[in-house]
Amino acid sequence: MKTSTKDKLNGSLHELKGTIKEGVGQLINDRTLKAEGRAEKKAGKVQQQIGQAKETVVKLKGRLANLGNK
């Protein structure tokens, strides 16, 4: 599996876990758990963006290689 795909997948999982933590924290009125959930969601979104950036770099490298072969 490509690292960009792993980053996107792991980011999605962190975002899901964060959403669950945030919801449970809200349900049981635990401000700390709620804050941890929000932080984990944001970390997941960042990790997804990193995966997207890696994918973009690979595509650009391929295009540059094609330009060099012409």
PQR file with spaces between the fields and no chain letter, atoms N, CA, C, O and H, PARSE charges and radii, in Angstrom:
ATOM       1  N    MET     1       0.841   -1.171    0.000 -0.4000 1.5000
ATOM       2  CA   MET     1       0.000    0.000    0.000 -0.0000 2.0000
ATOM       3  C    MET     1       0.893    1.243    0.000  0.5500 1.7000
ATOM       4  O    MET     1       1.886    1.309    0.725 -0.5500 1.4000
ATOM       5  N    LYS     2       0.526    2.216   -0.816 -0.4000 1.5000
ATOM       6  CA   LYS     2       1.303    3.449   -0.908 -0.0000 2.0000
ATOM       7  C    LYS     2       1.196    4.229    0.400  0.5500 1.7000
ATOM       8  O    LYS     2       0.192    4.153    1.109 -0.5500 1.4000
ATOM       9  H    LYS     2      -0.281    2.163   -1.405  0.4000 1.0000
ATOM      10  N    THR     3       2.249    4.978    0.702 -0.4000 1.5000
ATOM      11  CA   THR     3       2.238    5.742    1.953 -0.0000 2.0000
ATOM      12  C    THR     3       1.155    6.810    1.946  0.5500 1.7000
ATOM      13  O    THR     3       0.591    7.130    2.992 -0.5500 1.4000
ATOM      14  H    THR     3       3.065    5.040    0.126  0.4000 1.0000
ATOM      15  N    SER     4       0.861    7.362    0.775 -0.4000 1.5000
ATOM      16  CA   SER     4      -0.190    8.375    0.720 -0.0000 2.0000
ATOM      17  C    SER     4      -1.546    7.761    1.056  0.5500 1.7000
ATOM      18  O    SER     4      -2.369    8.389    1.723 -0.5500 1.4000
ATOM      19  H    SER     4       1.320    7.101   -0.075  0.4000 1.0000
ATOM      20  N    THR     5      -1.773    6.552    0.598 -0.4000 1.5000
ATOM      21  CA   THR     5      -3.026    5.855    0.900 -0.0000 2.0000
ATOM      22  C    THR     5      -3.095    5.513    2.386  0.5500 1.7000
ATOM      23  O    THR     5      -4.150    5.633    3.009 -0.5500 1.4000
ATOM      24  H    THR     5      -1.105    6.042    0.056  0.4000 1.0000
ATOM      25  N    LYS     6      -1.960    5.084    2.951 -0.4000 1.5000
ATOM      26  CA   LYS     6      -1.918    4.780    4.382 -0.0000 2.0000
ATOM      27  C    LYS     6      -2.236    6.023    5.211  0.5500 1.7000
ATOM      28  O    LYS     6      -2.989    5.957    6.182 -0.5500 1.4000
ATOM      29  H    LYS     6      -1.103    4.987    2.445  0.4000 1.0000
ATOM      30  N    ASP     7      -1.657    7.151    4.818 -0.4000 1.5000
ATOM      31  CA   ASP     7      -1.905    8.390    5.544 -0.0000 2.0000
ATOM      32  C    ASP     7      -3.381    8.776    5.481  0.5500 1.7000
ATOM      33  O    ASP     7      -3.970    9.179    6.484 -0.5500 1.4000
ATOM      34  H    ASP     7      -1.045    7.204    4.029  0.4000 1.0000
ATOM      35  N    LYS     8      -3.964    8.650    4.306 -0.4000 1.5000
ATOM      36  CA   LYS     8      -5.381    8.986    4.169 -0.0000 2.0000
ATOM      37  C    LYS     8      -6.249    8.064    5.017  0.5500 1.7000
ATOM      38  O    LYS     8      -7.172    8.521    5.691 -0.5500 1.4000
ATOM      39  H    LYS     8      -3.486    8.322    3.492  0.4000 1.0000
ATOM      40  N    LEU     9      -5.951    6.766    4.984 -0.4000 1.5000
ATOM      41  CA   LEU     9      -6.721    5.790    5.748 -0.0000 2.0000
ATOM      42  C    LEU     9      -6.562    6.020    7.249  0.5500 1.7000
ATOM      43  O    LEU     9      -7.547    6.059    7.986 -0.5500 1.4000
ATOM      44  H    LEU     9      -5.200    6.395    4.437  0.4000 1.0000
ATOM      45  N    ASN    10      -5.314    6.170    7.695 -0.4000 1.5000
ATOM      46  CA   ASN    10      -5.076    6.409    9.117 -0.0000 2.0000
ATOM      47  C    ASN    10      -5.712    7.721    9.571  0.5500 1.7000
ATOM      48  O    ASN    10      -6.239    7.811   10.680 -0.5500 1.4000
ATOM      49  H    ASN    10      -4.514    6.138    7.097  0.4000 1.0000
ATOM      50  N    GLY    11      -5.660    8.725    8.720 -0.4000 1.5000
ATOM      51  CA   GLY    11      -6.296   10.005    9.039 -0.0000 2.0000
ATOM      52  C    GLY    11      -7.796    9.853    9.211  0.5500 1.7000
ATOM      53  O    GLY    11      -8.385   10.440   10.118 -0.5500 1.4000
ATOM      54  H    GLY    11      -5.232    8.652    7.819  0.4000 1.0000
ATOM      55  N    SER    12      -8.411    9.070    8.345 -0.4000 1.5000
ATOM      56  CA   SER    12      -9.853    8.829    8.451 -0.0000 2.0000
ATOM      57  C    SER    12     -10.198    8.099    9.746  0.5500 1.7000
ATOM      58  O    SER    12     -11.193    8.409   10.401 -0.5500 1.4000
ATOM      59  H    SER    12      -7.932    8.593    7.608  0.4000 1.0000
ATOM      60  N    LEU    13      -9.363    7.127   10.105 -0.4000 1.5000
ATOM      61  CA   LEU    13      -9.602    6.385   11.342 -0.0000 2.0000
ATOM      62  C    LEU    13      -9.458    7.293   12.562  0.5500 1.7000
ATOM      63  O    LEU    13     -10.260    7.215   13.493 -0.5500 1.4000
ATOM      64  H    LEU    13      -8.554    6.875    9.573  0.4000 1.0000
ATOM      65  N    HIS    14      -8.443    8.151   12.558 -0.4000 1.5000
ATOM      66  CA   HIS    14      -8.271    9.082   13.675 -0.0000 2.0000
ATOM      67  C    HIS    14      -9.443   10.052   13.757  0.5500 1.7000
ATOM      68  O    HIS    14      -9.908   10.390   14.845 -0.5500 1.4000
ATOM      69  H    HIS    14      -7.792    8.215   11.802  0.4000 1.0000
ATOM      70  N    GLU    15      -9.904   10.485   12.619 -0.4000 1.5000
ATOM      71  CA   GLU    15     -11.038   11.406   12.596 -0.0000 2.0000
ATOM      72  C    GLU    15     -12.286   10.724   13.162  0.5500 1.7000
ATOM      73  O    GLU    15     -13.039   11.338   13.918 -0.5500 1.4000
ATOM      74  H    GLU    15      -9.526   10.210   11.735  0.4000 1.0000
ATOM      75  N    LEU    16     -12.502    9.474   12.804 -0.4000 1.5000
ATOM      76  CA   LEU    16     -13.639    8.721   13.316 -0.0000 2.0000
ATOM      77  C    LEU    16     -13.531    8.528   14.831  0.5500 1.7000
ATOM      78  O    LEU    16     -14.496    8.737   15.567 -0.5500 1.4000
ATOM      79  H    LEU    16     -11.889    8.975   12.191  0.4000 1.0000
ATOM      80  N    LYS    17     -12.328    8.123   15.285 -0.4000 1.5000
ATOM      81  CA   LYS    17     -12.124    7.943   16.726 -0.0000 2.0000
ATOM      82  C    LYS    17     -12.349    9.252   17.472  0.5500 1.7000
ATOM      83  O    LYS    17     -12.933    9.266   18.555 -0.5500 1.4000
ATOM      84  H    LYS    17     -11.544    7.954   14.687  0.4000 1.0000
ATOM      85  N    GLY    18     -11.887   10.341   16.891 -0.4000 1.5000
ATOM      86  CA   GLY    18     -12.073   11.644   17.511 -0.0000 2.0000
ATOM      87  C    GLY    18     -13.538   12.026   17.603  0.5500 1.7000
ATOM      88  O    GLY    18     -13.976   12.588   18.607 -0.5500 1.4000
ATOM      89  H    GLY    18     -11.412   10.329   16.011  0.4000 1.0000
ATOM      90  N    THR    19     -14.292   11.724   16.567 -0.4000 1.5000
ATOM      91  CA   THR    19     -15.721   12.015   16.573 -0.0000 2.0000
ATOM      92  C    THR    19     -16.423   11.223   17.675  0.5500 1.7000
ATOM      93  O    THR    19     -17.285   11.749   18.378 -0.5500 1.4000
ATOM      94  H    THR    19     -13.936   11.267   15.751  0.4000 1.0000
ATOM      95  N    ILE    20     -16.046    9.960   17.815 -0.4000 1.5000
ATOM      96  CA   ILE    20     -16.640    9.114   18.852 -0.0000 2.0000
ATOM      97  C    ILE    20     -16.273    9.637   20.238  0.5500 1.7000
ATOM      98  O    ILE    20     -17.134    9.760   21.109 -0.5500 1.4000
ATOM      99  H    ILE    20     -15.346    9.533   17.244  0.4000 1.0000
ATOM     100  N    LYS    21     -14.986    9.945   20.439 -0.4000 1.5000
ATOM     101  CA   LYS    21     -14.551   10.475   21.737 -0.0000 2.0000
ATOM     102  C    LYS    21     -15.283   11.764   22.076  0.5500 1.7000
ATOM     103  O    LYS    21     -15.741   11.956   23.202 -0.5500 1.4000
ATOM     104  H    LYS    21     -14.286    9.844   19.732  0.4000 1.0000
ATOM     105  N    GLU    22     -15.387   12.636   21.096 -0.4000 1.5000
ATOM     106  CA   GLU    22     -16.054   13.910   21.324 -0.0000 2.0000
ATOM     107  C    GLU    22     -17.516   13.693   21.705  0.5500 1.7000
ATOM     108  O    GLU    22     -18.036   14.343   22.612 -0.5500 1.4000
ATOM     109  H    GLU    22     -15.015   12.480   20.181  0.4000 1.0000
ATOM     110  N    GLY    23     -18.167   12.778   21.007 -0.4000 1.5000
ATOM     111  CA   GLY    23     -19.572   12.486   21.305 -0.0000 2.0000
ATOM     112  C    GLY    23     -19.762   11.882   22.684  0.5500 1.7000
ATOM     113  O    GLY    23     -20.684   12.253   23.411 -0.5500 1.4000
ATOM     114  H    GLY    23     -17.745   12.249   20.270  0.4000 1.0000
ATOM     115  N    VAL    24     -18.887   10.949   23.045 -0.4000 1.5000
ATOM     116  CA   VAL    24     -18.973   10.331   24.372 -0.0000 2.0000
ATOM     117  C    VAL    24     -18.693   11.376   25.448  0.5500 1.7000
ATOM     118  O    VAL    24     -19.367   11.416   26.477 -0.5500 1.4000
ATOM     119  H    VAL    24     -18.138   10.648   22.455  0.4000 1.0000
ATOM     120  N    GLY    25     -17.698   12.216   25.203 -0.4000 1.5000
ATOM     121  CA   GLY    25     -17.382   13.281   26.153 -0.0000 2.0000
ATOM     122  C    GLY    25     -18.549   14.220   26.360  0.5500 1.7000
ATOM     123  O    GLY    25     -18.808   14.668   27.478 -0.5500 1.4000
ATOM     124  H    GLY    25     -17.151   12.184   24.367  0.4000 1.0000
ATOM     125  N    GLN    26     -19.253   14.517   25.283 -0.4000 1.5000
ATOM     126  CA   GLN    26     -20.426   15.388   25.380 -0.0000 2.0000
ATOM     127  C    GLN    26     -21.553   14.670   26.118  0.5500 1.7000
ATOM     128  O    GLN    26     -22.263   15.273   26.923 -0.5500 1.4000
ATOM     129  H    GLN    26     -19.043   14.153   24.375  0.4000 1.0000
ATOM     130  N    LEU    27     -21.709   13.388   25.839 -0.4000 1.5000
ATOM     131  CA   LEU    27     -22.775   12.604   26.457 -0.0000 2.0000
ATOM     132  C    LEU    27     -22.595   12.485   27.968  0.5500 1.7000
ATOM     133  O    LEU    27     -23.553   12.624   28.729 -0.5500 1.4000
ATOM     134  H    LEU    27     -21.132   12.899   25.186  0.4000 1.0000
ATOM     135  N    ILE    28     -21.357   12.228   28.396 -0.4000 1.5000
ATOM     136  CA   ILE    28     -21.125   12.039   29.832 -0.0000 2.0000
ATOM     137  C    ILE    28     -20.623   13.317   30.509  0.5500 1.7000
ATOM     138  O    ILE    28     -20.247   13.309   31.681 -0.5500 1.4000
ATOM     139  H    ILE    28     -20.578   12.115   27.779  0.4000 1.0000
ATOM     140  N    ASN    29     -20.627   14.401   29.753 -0.4000 1.5000
ATOM     141  CA   ASN    29     -20.238   15.715   30.265 -0.0000 2.0000
ATOM     142  C    ASN    29     -18.789   15.718   30.769  0.5500 1.7000
ATOM     143  O    ASN    29     -18.496   16.226   31.852 -0.5500 1.4000
ATOM     144  H    ASN    29     -20.933   14.407   28.801  0.4000 1.0000
ATOM     145  N    ASP    30     -17.888   15.139   29.960 -0.4000 1.5000
ATOM     146  CA   ASP    30     -16.464   15.084   30.283 -0.0000 2.0000
ATOM     147  C    ASP    30     -15.733   16.019   29.319  0.5500 1.7000
ATOM     148  O    ASP    30     -15.502   15.673   28.160 -0.5500 1.4000
ATOM     149  H    ASP    30     -18.126   14.727   29.081  0.4000 1.0000
ATOM     150  N    ARG    31     -15.377   17.195   29.808 -0.4000 1.5000
ATOM     151  CA   ARG    31     -14.752   18.206   28.954 -0.0000 2.0000
ATOM     152  C    ARG    31     -13.402   17.744   28.406  0.5500 1.7000
ATOM     153  O    ARG    31     -13.044   18.064   27.273 -0.5500 1.4000
ATOM     154  H    ARG    31     -15.565   17.475   30.749  0.4000 1.0000
ATOM     155  N    THR    32     -12.661   16.996   29.212 -0.4000 1.5000
ATOM     156  CA   THR    32     -11.345   16.523   28.783 -0.0000 2.0000
ATOM     157  C    THR    32     -11.473   15.556   27.613  0.5500 1.7000
ATOM     158  O    THR    32     -10.759   15.682   26.618 -0.5500 1.4000
ATOM     159  H    THR    32     -12.952   16.737   30.132  0.4000 1.0000
ATOM     160  N    LEU    33     -12.378   14.597   27.730 -0.4000 1.5000
ATOM     161  CA   LEU    33     -12.582   13.617   26.660 -0.0000 2.0000
ATOM     162  C    LEU    33     -13.089   14.303   25.394  0.5500 1.7000
ATOM     163  O    LEU    33     -12.689   13.955   24.283 -0.5500 1.4000
ATOM     164  H    LEU    33     -12.958   14.495   28.538  0.4000 1.0000
ATOM     165  N    LYS    34     -13.953   15.260   25.573 -0.4000 1.5000
ATOM     166  CA   LYS    34     -14.484   16.014   24.436 -0.0000 2.0000
ATOM     167  C    LYS    34     -13.353   16.762   23.722  0.5500 1.7000
ATOM     168  O    LYS    34     -13.287   16.766   22.493 -0.5500 1.4000
ATOM     169  H    LYS    34     -14.277   15.543   26.476  0.4000 1.0000
ATOM     170  N    ALA    35     -12.473   17.387   24.490 -0.4000 1.5000
ATOM     171  CA   ALA    35     -11.337   18.114   23.906 -0.0000 2.0000
ATOM     172  C    ALA    35     -10.369   17.161   23.215  0.5500 1.7000
ATOM     173  O    ALA    35      -9.847   17.471   22.144 -0.5500 1.4000
ATOM     174  H    ALA    35     -12.526   17.384   25.488  0.4000 1.0000
ATOM     175  N    GLU    36     -10.127   15.995   23.831 -0.4000 1.5000
ATOM     176  CA   GLU    36      -9.257   14.994   23.200 -0.0000 2.0000
ATOM     177  C    GLU    36      -9.844   14.560   21.858  0.5500 1.7000
ATOM     178  O    GLU    36      -9.117   14.385   20.881 -0.5500 1.4000
ATOM     179  H    GLU    36     -10.551   15.743   24.701  0.4000 1.0000
ATOM     180  N    GLY    37     -11.144   14.393   21.822 -0.4000 1.5000
ATOM     181  CA   GLY    37     -11.812   13.993   20.582 -0.0000 2.0000
ATOM     182  C    GLY    37     -11.651   15.036   19.487  0.5500 1.7000
ATOM     183  O    GLY    37     -11.371   14.704   18.335 -0.5500 1.4000
ATOM     184  H    GLY    37     -11.735   14.536   22.616  0.4000 1.0000
ATOM     185  N    ARG    38     -11.830   16.299   19.856 -0.4000 1.5000
ATOM     186  CA   ARG    38     -11.666   17.366   18.872 -0.0000 2.0000
ATOM     187  C    ARG    38     -10.237   17.409   18.347  0.5500 1.7000
ATOM     188  O    ARG    38     -10.008   17.584   17.151 -0.5500 1.4000
ATOM     189  H    ARG    38     -12.057   16.568   20.792  0.4000 1.0000
ATOM     190  N    ALA    39      -9.268   17.245   19.265 -0.4000 1.5000
ATOM     191  CA   ALA    39      -7.859   17.258   18.863 -0.0000 2.0000
ATOM     192  C    ALA    39      -7.546   16.085   17.942  0.5500 1.7000
ATOM     193  O    ALA    39      -6.822   16.243   16.959 -0.5500 1.4000
ATOM     194  H    ALA    39      -9.453   17.103   20.237  0.4000 1.0000
ATOM     195  N    GLU    40      -8.085   14.915   18.253 -0.4000 1.5000
ATOM     196  CA   GLU    40      -7.822   13.738   17.416 -0.0000 2.0000
ATOM     197  C    GLU    40      -8.460   13.905   16.035  0.5500 1.7000
ATOM     198  O    GLU    40      -7.886   13.486   15.030 -0.5500 1.4000
ATOM     199  H    GLU    40      -8.673   14.786   19.051  0.4000 1.0000
ATOM     200  N    LYS    41      -9.643   14.515   15.987 -0.4000 1.5000
ATOM     201  CA   LYS    41     -10.278   14.776   14.693 -0.0000 2.0000
ATOM     202  C    LYS    41      -9.411   15.688   13.836  0.5500 1.7000
ATOM     203  O    LYS    41      -9.223   15.446   12.643 -0.5500 1.4000
ATOM     204  H    LYS    41     -10.109   14.856   16.803  0.4000 1.0000
ATOM     205  N    LYS    42      -8.890   16.733   14.457 -0.4000 1.5000
ATOM     206  CA   LYS    42      -8.056   17.667   13.710 -0.0000 2.0000
ATOM     207  C    LYS    42      -6.763   17.002   13.247  0.5500 1.7000
ATOM     208  O    LYS    42      -6.304   17.241   12.131 -0.5500 1.4000
ATOM     209  H    LYS    42      -9.043   16.929   15.425  0.4000 1.0000
ATOM     210  N    ALA    43      -6.178   16.169   14.102 -0.4000 1.5000
ATOM     211  CA   ALA    43      -4.963   15.447   13.721 -0.0000 2.0000
ATOM     212  C    ALA    43      -5.247   14.511   12.546  0.5500 1.7000
ATOM     213  O    ALA    43      -4.420   14.363   11.647 -0.5500 1.4000
ATOM     214  H    ALA    43      -6.551   15.975   15.009  0.4000 1.0000
ATOM     215  N    GLY    44      -6.410   13.890   12.560 -0.4000 1.5000
ATOM     216  CA   GLY    44      -6.801   13.016   11.454 -0.0000 2.0000
ATOM     217  C    GLY    44      -6.944   13.781   10.152  0.5500 1.7000
ATOM     218  O    GLY    44      -6.537   13.300    9.094 -0.5500 1.4000
ATOM     219  H    GLY    44      -7.082   14.010   13.290  0.4000 1.0000
ATOM     220  N    LYS    45      -7.520   14.968   10.227 -0.4000 1.5000
ATOM     221  CA   LYS    45      -7.667   15.782    9.020 -0.0000 2.0000
ATOM     222  C    LYS    45      -6.302   16.194    8.475  0.5500 1.7000
ATOM     223  O    LYS    45      -6.084   16.203    7.264 -0.5500 1.4000
ATOM     224  H    LYS    45      -7.850   15.358   11.086  0.4000 1.0000
ATOM     225  N    VAL    46      -5.388   16.536    9.383 -0.4000 1.5000
ATOM     226  CA   VAL    46      -4.037   16.905    8.951 -0.0000 2.0000
ATOM     227  C    VAL    46      -3.359   15.719    8.279  0.5500 1.7000
ATOM     228  O    VAL    46      -2.708   15.881    7.246 -0.5500 1.4000
ATOM     229  H    VAL    46      -5.565   16.529   10.367  0.4000 1.0000
ATOM     230  N    GLN    47      -3.505   14.535    8.851 -0.4000 1.5000
ATOM     231  CA   GLN    47      -2.878   13.347    8.282 -0.0000 2.0000
ATOM     232  C    GLN    47      -3.459   13.045    6.895  0.5500 1.7000
ATOM     233  O    GLN    47      -2.734   12.616    5.998 -0.5500 1.4000
ATOM     234  H    GLN    47      -4.034   14.403    9.689  0.4000 1.0000
ATOM     235  N    GLN    48      -4.742   13.265    6.725 -0.4000 1.5000
ATOM     236  CA   GLN    48      -5.344   13.070    5.407 -0.0000 2.0000
ATOM     237  C    GLN    48      -4.762   14.065    4.404  0.5500 1.7000
ATOM     238  O    GLN    48      -4.499   13.708    3.255 -0.5500 1.4000
ATOM     239  H    GLN    48      -5.331   13.614    7.454  0.4000 1.0000
ATOM     240  N    GLN    49      -4.562   15.300    4.829 -0.4000 1.5000
ATOM     241  CA   GLN    49      -3.985   16.314    3.951 -0.0000 2.0000
ATOM     242  C    GLN    49      -2.551   15.953    3.567  0.5500 1.7000
ATOM     243  O    GLN    49      -2.127   16.192    2.436 -0.5500 1.4000
ATOM     244  H    GLN    49      -4.775   15.591    5.762  0.4000 1.0000
ATOM     245  N    ILE    50      -1.812   15.378    4.511 -0.4000 1.5000
ATOM     246  CA   ILE    50      -0.446   14.941    4.209 -0.0000 2.0000
ATOM     247  C    ILE    50      -0.470   13.857    3.138  0.5500 1.7000
ATOM     248  O    ILE    50       0.338   13.876    2.209 -0.5500 1.4000
ATOM     249  H    ILE    50      -2.156   15.185    5.429  0.4000 1.0000
ATOM     250  N    GLY    51      -1.392   12.917    3.269 -0.4000 1.5000
ATOM     251  CA   GLY    51      -1.533   11.866    2.259 -0.0000 2.0000
ATOM     252  C    GLY    51      -1.863   12.437    0.895  0.5500 1.7000
ATOM     253  O    GLY    51      -1.333   11.985   -0.121 -0.5500 1.4000
ATOM     254  H    GLY    51      -2.048   12.900    4.024  0.4000 1.0000
ATOM     255  N    GLN    52      -2.739   13.428    0.871 -0.4000 1.5000
ATOM     256  CA   GLN    52      -3.111   14.071   -0.383 -0.0000 2.0000
ATOM     257  C    GLN    52      -1.913   14.789   -0.987  0.5500 1.7000
ATOM     258  O    GLN    52      -1.702   14.741   -2.198 -0.5500 1.4000
ATOM     259  H    GLN    52      -3.169   13.794    1.696  0.4000 1.0000
ATOM     260  N    ALA    53      -1.127   15.455   -0.144 -0.4000 1.5000
ATOM     261  CA   ALA    53       0.054   16.171   -0.629 -0.0000 2.0000
ATOM     262  C    ALA    53       1.076   15.193   -1.216  0.5500 1.7000
ATOM     263  O    ALA    53       1.670   15.467   -2.259 -0.5500 1.4000
ATOM     264  H    ALA    53      -1.298   15.494    0.840  0.4000 1.0000
ATOM     265  N    LYS    54       1.280   14.060   -0.552 -0.4000 1.5000
ATOM     266  CA   LYS    54       2.212   13.051   -1.069 -0.0000 2.0000
ATOM     267  C    LYS    54       1.763   12.564   -2.440  0.5500 1.7000
ATOM     268  O    LYS    54       2.575   12.393   -3.349 -0.5500 1.4000
ATOM     269  H    LYS    54       0.798   13.838    0.296  0.4000 1.0000
ATOM     270  N    GLU    55       0.479   12.347   -2.573 -0.4000 1.5000
ATOM     271  CA   GLU    55      -0.071   11.877   -3.846 -0.0000 2.0000
ATOM     272  C    GLU    55       0.148   12.919   -4.948  0.5500 1.7000
ATOM     273  O    GLU    55       0.488   12.574   -6.080 -0.5500 1.4000
ATOM     274  H    GLU    55      -0.181   12.485   -1.835  0.4000 1.0000
ATOM     275  N    THR    56      -0.046   14.166   -4.615 -0.4000 1.5000
ATOM     276  CA   THR    56       0.151   15.252   -5.572 -0.0000 2.0000
ATOM     277  C    THR    56       1.607   15.335   -6.012  0.5500 1.7000
ATOM     278  O    THR    56       1.892   15.545   -7.191 -0.5500 1.4000
ATOM     279  H    THR    56      -0.322   14.447   -3.696  0.4000 1.0000
ATOM     280  N    VAL    57       2.526   15.171   -5.068 -0.4000 1.5000
ATOM     281  CA   VAL    57       3.950   15.212   -5.395 -0.0000 2.0000
ATOM     282  C    VAL    57       4.313   14.074   -6.353  0.5500 1.7000
ATOM     283  O    VAL    57       5.065   14.283   -7.305 -0.5500 1.4000
ATOM     284  H    VAL    57       2.294   15.001   -4.110  0.4000 1.0000
ATOM     285  N    VAL    58       3.788   12.887   -6.109 -0.4000 1.5000
ATOM     286  CA   VAL    58       4.077   11.746   -6.985 -0.0000 2.0000
ATOM     287  C    VAL    58       3.551   12.014   -8.391  0.5500 1.7000
ATOM     288  O    VAL    58       4.225   11.708   -9.375 -0.5500 1.4000
ATOM     289  H    VAL    58       3.177   12.717   -5.336  0.4000 1.0000
ATOM     290  N    LYS    59       2.348   12.586   -8.490 -0.4000 1.5000
ATOM     291  CA   LYS    59       1.787   12.900   -9.810 -0.0000 2.0000
ATOM     292  C    LYS    59       2.642   13.941  -10.534  0.5500 1.7000
ATOM     293  O    LYS    59       2.886   13.827  -11.735 -0.5500 1.4000
ATOM     294  H    LYS    59       1.801   12.835   -7.691  0.4000 1.0000
ATOM     295  N    LEU    60       3.094   14.957   -9.793 -0.4000 1.5000
ATOM     296  CA   LEU    60       3.924   15.989  -10.409 -0.0000 2.0000
ATOM     297  C    LEU    60       5.263   15.424  -10.872  0.5500 1.7000
ATOM     298  O    LEU    60       5.764   15.795  -11.933 -0.5500 1.4000
ATOM     299  H    LEU    60       2.896   15.050   -8.817  0.4000 1.0000
ATOM     300  N    LYS    61       5.840   14.527  -10.076 -0.4000 1.5000
ATOM     301  CA   LYS    61       7.098   13.899  -10.477 -0.0000 2.0000
ATOM     302  C    LYS    61       6.912   13.125  -11.778  0.5500 1.7000
ATOM     303  O    LYS    61       7.776   13.151  -12.654 -0.5500 1.4000
ATOM     304  H    LYS    61       5.433   14.225   -9.214  0.4000 1.0000
ATOM     305  N    GLY    62       5.787   12.442  -11.897 -0.4000 1.5000
ATOM     306  CA   GLY    62       5.504   11.695  -13.120 -0.0000 2.0000
ATOM     307  C    GLY    62       5.363   12.607  -14.321  0.5500 1.7000
ATOM     308  O    GLY    62       5.857   12.299  -15.405 -0.5500 1.4000
ATOM     309  H    GLY    62       5.085   12.420  -11.185  0.4000 1.0000
ATOM     310  N    ARG    63       4.692   13.727  -14.129 -0.4000 1.5000
ATOM     311  CA   ARG    63       4.529   14.678  -15.232 -0.0000 2.0000
ATOM     312  C    ARG    63       5.860   15.289  -15.639  0.5500 1.7000
ATOM     313  O    ARG    63       6.137   15.471  -16.824 -0.5500 1.4000
ATOM     314  H    ARG    63       4.291   13.978  -13.248  0.4000 1.0000
ATOM     315  N    LEU    64       6.685   15.603  -14.636 -0.4000 1.5000
ATOM     316  CA   LEU    64       8.005   16.173  -14.944 -0.0000 2.0000
ATOM     317  C    LEU    64       8.876   15.168  -15.680  0.5500 1.7000
ATOM     318  O    LEU    64       9.626   15.537  -16.584 -0.5500 1.4000
ATOM     319  H    LEU    64       6.460   15.455  -13.673  0.4000 1.0000
ATOM     320  N    ALA    65       8.781   13.905  -15.298 -0.4000 1.5000
ATOM     321  CA   ALA    65       9.549   12.851  -15.970 -0.0000 2.0000
ATOM     322  C    ALA    65       9.099   12.738  -17.427  0.5500 1.7000
ATOM     323  O    ALA    65       9.917   12.564  -18.330 -0.5500 1.4000
ATOM     324  H    ALA    65       8.172   13.606  -14.564  0.4000 1.0000
ATOM     325  N    ASN    66       7.794   12.840  -17.639 -0.4000 1.5000
ATOM     326  CA   ASN    66       7.275   12.768  -19.011 -0.0000 2.0000
ATOM     327  C    ASN    66       7.755   13.958  -19.844  0.5500 1.7000
ATOM     328  O    ASN    66       8.037   13.800  -21.032 -0.5500 1.4000
ATOM     329  H    ASN    66       7.129   12.981  -16.906  0.4000 1.0000
ATOM     330  N    LEU    67       7.850   15.118  -19.254 -0.4000 1.5000
ATOM     331  CA   LEU    67       8.343   16.292  -19.977 -0.0000 2.0000
ATOM     332  C    LEU    67       9.808   16.104  -20.356  0.5500 1.7000
ATOM     333  O    LEU    67      10.228   16.508  -21.440 -0.5500 1.4000
ATOM     334  H    LEU    67       7.622   15.246  -18.289  0.4000 1.0000
ATOM     335  N    GLY    68      10.580   15.496  -19.472 -0.4000 1.5000
ATOM     336  CA   GLY    68      11.989   15.267  -19.737 -0.0000 2.0000
ATOM     337  C    GLY    68      12.224   14.261  -20.849  0.5500 1.7000
ATOM     338  O    GLY    68      13.263   14.298  -21.506 -0.5500 1.4000
ATOM     339  H    GLY    68      10.239   15.167  -18.592  0.4000 1.0000
ATOM     340  N    ASN    69      11.271   13.360  -21.069 -0.4000 1.5000
ATOM     341  CA   ASN    69      11.409   12.317  -22.092 -0.0000 2.0000
ATOM     342  C    ASN    69      11.012   12.810  -23.477  0.5500 1.7000
ATOM     343  O    ASN    69      11.223   12.104  -24.463 -0.5500 1.4000
ATOM     344  H    ASN    69      10.427   13.330  -20.535  0.4000 1.0000
ATOM     345  N    LYS    70      10.445   13.999  -23.569 -0.4000 1.5000
ATOM     346  CA   LYS    70       9.996   14.487  -24.875 -0.0000 2.0000
ATOM     347  C    LYS    70      11.084   15.093  -25.664  0.5500 1.7000
ATOM     348  O    LYS    70      10.855   15.547  -26.785 -0.5500 1.4000
ATOM     349  H    LYS    70      10.274   14.573  -22.768  0.4000 1.0000
